[in-house]
Amino acid sequence: MLKLAWTFTSSPSQGAQFLCHRFLRAHHNIISYHTRSSIWIGIKKMLPLLLLHSQWSIGKGESVNFWKDNWLGQPVCDELNIDQALLPHLNASVSSFICNDSWALPSNFMSTYPELSNIIQGVPISIYNEEDQFIWTGSSSGSVELHSTYAHLHDHRPVVFWGKAIWSPTIAPRRSLLLWRLFNDALPTDDKLISCGMIIVSCCFLCKSPSHAETISHLFWDFNTDGAAKGNPGPAGYGAIFRNYRGFVLGAFCDTLGVSSSVAAELMAVLKAVDVAWHRGWHFLWIECDSSLIPNFLSNGHPSIPFLFRVVWSNCLHRLTHITYRYSHIFREGNCSANKLVNKGVSVQSFSWWSSTPDFLAADISQDCNGMLRYRFVV
């Protein structure tokens, strides 16, 4: 339709000239009354876009109004903010300001508007008396062409680091689409639907709390925990990593537990993670761990907690009553980052905290953010 509008305004054919005289007035002004036509409605919608990216190339200057036509990038009357009431009296053509193949601007105009005068005098003048041409600024040829027009009008967004990674043959297309919509804030959460005019009552389907609206930041905020012992009992450590809904690391920690069991290490990882989240104000959590015992402890308020952890366990349960959370089991292949923190925790002497991605987790975090699959091979 844009191509048709261009032909309509610039073609020298008799048909285009007939339509132009029927539907347009001087300076490409659209008629103000209704006319029956099968194509005019479509052309009319495209004309503002066409005129926005078009201007006159000066030849003789006889066909171009000096004040009202766009031949400098914008009309001179717009550049000078001339009163609309004066425009009907400004009928001088560009050729009126050309003498002997050079610009002849009035001296008072040049002294009053020196910058504009310099721009005008920089416009080349044809010495062969060429005709004025209406050109499309989005292509080198000056006419509307498919490829150059699309490149000119297309919204060029910055290249993102995750673009090629998520659209990979190794990732299922539905996963890639989910990641793309997530990174572009395009998931149909309740807040998005409400912003589009839908009348709904927003309630998070995870925490079932009417006080928490369903938003991306509320849904996707999780931490992974892990704990292990080199022997049972043996030297033990634990750790956790916190991430937001985009998978970006908010923090990570690890610590040693001395000589203990693997169950105690798994339990301590969750207790410490809840404590860290509480003090940092992260009150919307998704807890993931690769031990099937911990979710049972959390759901049942397990009474057989080792006495060394009972106080910390009670504090954890109390804080969880004031935190919106969900817990779930995750396979070890999906918990690689937390597992590496555990191995680090076995060797450290005290609690260690990172406010960004630790160097030894960079590769794993990159794989997680890009949605790379991890496989379990059974022999």
ABEGO torsion letter per residue (X at the ends): XAAAAAAAAABABAAAAAAAAAABBBGGBBBABBBBBAAAAAAAAAAAAAAAABBBBBBAGAABBAAABBAAGBBAAAAAGBBAAAAAABABBAAAABBGGBBBBBAAAAAABAAAAAAAAABBBBAAGBBBBBBBAABAAGBBBAAAAAAAABBBBBBBAAAAAABBAABBAAAAAAAAAAAAGABBBAAAAAAAGBBBBBBBAAAGBAABBBBAAAABBBBBBBBBBBEOBBBBBBBBBBBBAAGBBAEBBBBBAEBBBAAAAAAAAAAAAAAAAAAAGBABBBBBBABAAAAAAAAAGBAABBAAAAAAAAAAAAAAAABBBBBBBBBAAAAAAAAAAAAAAAABABBBBBABBBAAAAAAAAAAAAGBBBBBBBX
